[in-house]
């Protein structure tokens, strides 16, 4: 009898001390998992030697389902835990992740038009992509303005806290710039198509200049204060995002420019795709080597899994699509092999991050308060 009572007491004690999983602790950083999954489908379909269509469609279906579930969960989060949601906006470590919502919408929309049309039909795919493109672009532009404002006016940030995470809200419009060209042929000829082309170029410039303003702060922090904390080390790969996505954007815009603008400008845009894309991809490879070396160092120091591991996915995926675009415009086989090699890394990173994420969800560890 005493033994039975003791067992019950131990069970109650364990129940009280076990962290409780709750949607309250579901932050905007979770959209990174949707982005990272969706780009596996898009990048796989745009490779010089595309992967089997059935695989890209399956990945698109997973990403679409994940987006729907996450949007519902985040709606519950805002409805039941407004205090926590507001605290996220006022937290300089969390607020930049609101850019991920925009990029998740855009990534799934682009994958829908590219591979999802095999399942739902082209007309429905165009409608879904158009809806997600408009929503993602509006959210992205809002985040690109609001988060830097909060950083200046409300957040209190020391220079040694500079992080690649700061890039997330300002990179979101670059994703719109890369996704807009796919919708351009489905718009009325004339003003609509030209507005999409030049509007995408405007978002390209907005995002690129903002990223170049922040990059010296991030590198300066590394040089002066040393490596990032272990859990944040994977975020170094986020720097690849503006580089790969901008290369993707200029190549995609060059493809559709002849349909939307005069031949003289279209020719200039086509040349710019190579003149800009080649050096941007060169710097991306340099940063990839630096980030990979620091990740290896962190792993040897005991870095465990965190949701920041999704930083290994979407930014690398943008480099895949960027390299594929350069292969298309230069005819250089080296870019084809680069795209394939980066895609292999992307798939391995997504499988690894997804495995640990699902396991963390099943155990409840990823939905408990951060320690």
C-alpha positions in Angstrom: 0.0 0.0 0.0 2.8 2.4 0.9 4.6 1.4 -2.3 1.5 2.2 -4.3 1.0 5.6 -2.6 4.7 6.4 -3.2 4.4 5.5 -6.9 1.4 7.8 -7.3 3.2 10.6 -5.5 6.2 10.2 -7.9 3.9 10.3 -10.9 2.2 13.5 -9.7 5.6 15.1 -9.1 6.9 14.1 -12.6 3.7 15.5 -14.1 4.2 18.8 -12.3 7.8 19.1 -13.4 7.4 17.9 -17.0 7.3 21.0 -19.4 3.9 21.5 -20.8 3.6 21.8 -24.6 1.4 24.7 -25.6 0.6 26.7 -28.7 1.4 29.7 -26.5 5.1 29.0 -27.3 4.6 28.6 -31.1 6.6 31.5 -32.5 6.8 32.9 -36.1 10.1 31.1 -36.5 8.1 28.0 -37.3 7.3 29.3 -40.7 11.0 28.6 -41.6 10.1 24.9 -41.7 7.4 25.6 -44.4 9.8 27.7 -46.4 12.6 25.1 -46.2 10.2 22.3 -47.3 8.5 24.2 -50.2 11.8 25.2 -51.8 12.8 21.5 -52.1 9.9 21.2 -54.6 10.6 24.4 -56.4 14.4 24.0 -56.7 14.0 20.4 -57.7 11.7 21.3 -60.6 14.1 24.1 -61.8 17.3 22.0 -61.8 19.0 21.6 -65.1 18.3 17.9 -64.7 15.0 18.0 -62.8 14.2 15.4 -60.1 11.2 13.1 -60.7 8.0 15.0 -60.8 6.3 12.7 -58.3 8.8 13.6 -55.6 8.5 17.3 -56.1 4.7 17.1 -56.0 4.8 15.0 -52.8 7.1 17.6 -51.1 4.8 20.4 -52.3 1.8 18.6 -50.7 3.7 18.3 -47.4 4.6 22.0 -47.5 1.1 23.1 -48.3 -0.4 21.0 -45.5 2.2 22.3 -43.1 1.4 25.9 -44.1 -2.3 25.3 -43.5 -1.8 23.7 -40.1 0.7 26.4 -39.0 -1.6 29.2 -40.1 -4.4 27.7 -38.0 -2.1 27.2 -35.0 -0.8 30.7 -35.2 -4.3 32.1 -35.4 -5.1 30.2 -32.2 -1.9 31.7 -30.7 -3.0 35.2 -31.5 -6.6 34.6 -30.3 -5.7 33.0 -27.0 -2.3 34.4 -26.2 -2.3 38.0 -27.4 0.1 39.0 -24.6 2.7 36.5 -25.8 2.2 37.5 -29.5 2.7 41.2 -28.6 5.8 40.3 -26.5 7.2 38.6 -29.6 7.0 41.8 -31.6 8.8 43.6 -28.8 11.5 41.0 -28.5 14.5 41.9 -30.8 15.4 38.2 -31.0 11.9 37.1 -32.2 10.4 40.0 -34.2 12.6 39.6 -37.3 11.0 36.1 -37.8 7.8 37.8 -38.8 9.4 38.0 -42.2 9.2 34.2 -42.4 5.4 34.4 -42.7 5.7 36.3 -46.0 8.3 33.9 -47.3 6.3 30.8 -46.4 3.3 32.1 -48.3 5.4 33.0 -51.3 7.3 29.8 -51.3 4.2 27.6 -51.2 2.5 29.8 -53.8 5.5 29.5 -56.2 5.7 25.7 -55.7 2.0 25.5 -56.3 2.3 27.1 -59.7 5.4 25.2 -60.6 4.5 21.6 -59.5 1.2 21.7 -57.7 -0.6 22.4 -61.0 -0.1 18.7 -61.8 -2.5 17.9 -59.0 -5.0 20.8 -58.9 -4.8 22.0 -62.5 -3.2 25.1 -64.0 -6.1 27.5 -63.5 -6.5 26.7 -59.8 -2.7 26.8 -59.4 -2.6 30.3 -60.9 -5.4 31.4 -58.5 -3.7 30.0 -55.5 -0.3 31.5 -56.4 -1.8 34.9 -57.1 -3.6 34.9 -53.7 -0.5 33.8 -51.8 1.7 36.2 -53.8 -0.4 39.2 -53.0 -0.8 38.2 -49.3 2.9 37.4 -49.0 4.1 40.5 -50.7 1.9 42.8 -48.5 3.0 41.0 -45.4 6.7 41.1 -46.5 6.6 44.9 -47.3 4.9 45.5 -43.9 7.6 43.4 -42.1 10.4 45.1 -44.0 9.2 48.5 -42.8 7.8 47.6 -39.3 10.5 45.4 -37.9 13.4 47.9 -38.6 11.2 50.6 -37.1 10.7 48.5 -34.0 14.5 47.9 -33.9 15.1 51.6 -33.9 12.3 52.9 -31.8 11.3 50.2 -29.3 14.0 47.5 -29.1 17.2 48.1 -27.1 20.0 46.3 -29.0 23.7 46.2 -28.3 26.1 45.9 -31.2 27.3 42.5 -30.0 23.7 41.2 -30.5 23.9 41.8 -34.3 22.6 38.6 -35.9 21.9 37.2 -39.4 18.2 36.9 -38.2 18.0 40.7 -38.8 18.0 39.9 -42.5 14.7 37.9 -42.4 12.2 40.8 -42.7 14.2 42.7 -45.4 14.8 39.6 -47.5 11.0 38.9 -47.8 10.5 41.4 -50.6 13.3 39.8 -52.5 11.3 36.5 -52.5 8.4 38.5 -54.0 10.8 39.8 -56.7 11.8 36.2 -57.5 8.2 34.9 -57.6 6.6 37.7 -59.6 8.0 36.6 -62.9 6.1 33.3 -62.8 2.8 35.2 -62.6 3.7 37.8 -65.2 2.8 35.8 -68.3 -0.7 35.3 -66.8 -1.3 39.0 -66.5 -2.9 41.2 -69.3 -0.3 42.5 -71.7 0.8 46.1 -71.5 0.6 48.0 -68.2 -0.1 45.0 -66.0 2.9 43.0 -67.1 5.3 46.1 -67.1 4.1 47.0 -63.6 4.8 43.5 -62.4 8.3 43.5 -64.0 9.3 46.9 -62.7 7.6 46.4 -59.3 9.6 43.2 -58.9 12.8 45.1 -59.8 11.9 47.7 -57.2 11.5 45.1 -54.5 14.8 43.6 -55.6 16.5 46.9 -55.0 14.7 47.6 -51.7 15.7 44.2 -50.3 19.2 44.1 -51.7 20.2 47.6 -50.4 18.7 46.9 -47.0 20.6 43.6 -46.8 23.9 45.3 -47.8 23.3 47.8 -45.0 23.0 45.0 -42.4 25.7 42.7 -43.6 28.7 44.8 -42.4 27.1 44.9 -38.9 26.8 41.1 -38.9 30.3 40.4 -40.1 31.7 43.1 -37.8 30.0 41.4 -34.8 31.6 38.1 -35.7 35.1 39.6 -36.1 34.9 41.7 -32.9 33.0 39.5 -30.6 33.7 36.0 -32.0 31.4 33.1 -33.0 27.7 33.2 -32.3 26.2 31.2 -29.4 26.0 27.5 -30.4 22.2 27.4 -30.9 22.4 30.5 -33.2 25.3 29.3 -35.3 23.0 27.8 -38.1 21.6 31.3 -38.6 24.9 32.2 -40.4 23.4 30.4 -43.4 20.7 33.1 -43.6 23.2 35.4 -45.2 23.0 33.1 -48.3 19.3 34.1 -48.6 19.6 37.6 -50.1 22.5 36.5 -52.3 20.9 33.4 -53.7 17.4 34.9 -53.9 18.6 38.1 -55.7 20.5 35.9 -58.2 17.3 33.9 -58.7 15.3 37.1 -59.1 17.4 38.8 -61.8 17.6 35.6 -63.8 13.8 35.0 -63.6 13.1 38.7 -64.4 15.4 38.5 -67.5 13.4 35.5 -68.8 10.1 37.5 -68.9 11.4 41.0 -69.6 11.0 40.6 -73.5 7.3 40.1 -73.0 6.8 43.2 -70.8 9.2 45.9 -71.9 11.0 47.3 -74.9 13.8 45.2 -76.5 16.5 47.6 -75.4 15.7 47.4 -71.7 15.0 43.6 -72.0 18.5 43.1 -73.4 20.0 45.2 -70.5 18.1 43.1 -68.0 19.3 39.9 -69.6 22.9 41.2 -69.4 22.4 42.3 -65.8 21.3 38.8 -64.8 24.8 37.5 -65.5 26.8 40.6 -64.6 25.2 40.7 -61.2 24.5 37.0 -60.6 28.1 35.7 -61.2 29.8 37.8 -58.5 26.8 37.5 -56.1 27.1 33.7 -56.4 30.8 33.9 -55.9 30.4 35.7 -52.6 27.6 33.2 -51.6 30.1 30.4 -52.0 32.7 32.2 -49.9 30.1 32.8 -47.1 28.9 29.1 -47.4 32.5 28.0 -46.7 32.8 30.4 -43.7 29.4 29.4 -42.2 30.1 25.7 -42.7 33.4 25.9 -40.9 31.8 27.7 -38.0 29.0 25.1 -37.9 31.5 22.3 -37.8 33.2 24.1 -34.9 29.9 24.5 -33.1 29.0 20.8 -33.6 32.4 19.8 -32.1 31.6 22.1 -29.1 28.3 20.3 -28.5 25.7 22.2 -30.6 22.4 20.3 -30.4 19.2 20.5 -32.5 17.2 23.7 -32.4 14.7 25.2 -34.8 17.5 27.4 -36.1 18.6 24.3 -38.0 16.0 25.2 -40.6 18.4 28.0 -41.5 20.3 25.3 -43.4 17.4 24.9 -45.8 15.7 27.8 -47.5 18.8 30.0 -48.0 20.6 27.1 -49.6 17.6 26.5 -51.8 17.8 30.0 -53.1 21.4 29.4 -54.1 20.2 26.3 -56.0 17.6 28.3 -58.0 20.2 31.1 -58.5 22.8 28.6 -59.8 20.2 27.0 -62.1 19.3 30.5 -63.5 23.0 31.2 -64.2 23.4 27.8 -65.9 20.4 28.7 -68.1 21.8 32.2 -69.1 25.5 31.3 -69.4 25.4 27.8 -70.6 28.2 27.0 -68.2 28.1 23.4 -67.1 29.9 24.3 -63.8 26.7 26.1 -62.7 24.7 23.0 -63.4 26.9 20.9 -61.2 26.9 23.6 -58.5 23.1 23.6 -58.5 23.0 19.8 -58.2 25.5 19.7 -55.4 23.7 22.4 -53.4 20.4 20.6 -54.0 21.9 17.4 -52.5 22.9 19.5 -49.4 19.5 21.0 -49.3 17.7 17.7 -49.3 19.9 16.3 -46.6 19.4 19.4 -44.4 15.6 19.3 -44.8 15.4 15.6 -44.0 17.6 16.1 -40.9 15.7 19.2 -39.7 12.3 17.6 -40.4 13.2 14.4 -38.5 14.3 16.3 -35.4 11.3 18.7 -35.6 8.8 15.8 -35.8 10.5 14.1 -32.9 10.5 17.3 -30.9 6.8 17.8 -31.5 6.0 14.2 -30.5 7.8 14.7 -27.2 6.5 18.2 -26.7 10.0 19.6 -26.2 9.7 22.2 -29.1 6.5 23.7 -27.7 7.7 24.4 -24.2 9.1 27.6 -22.9 12.7 28.2 -23.9 15.3 27.7 -21.3 
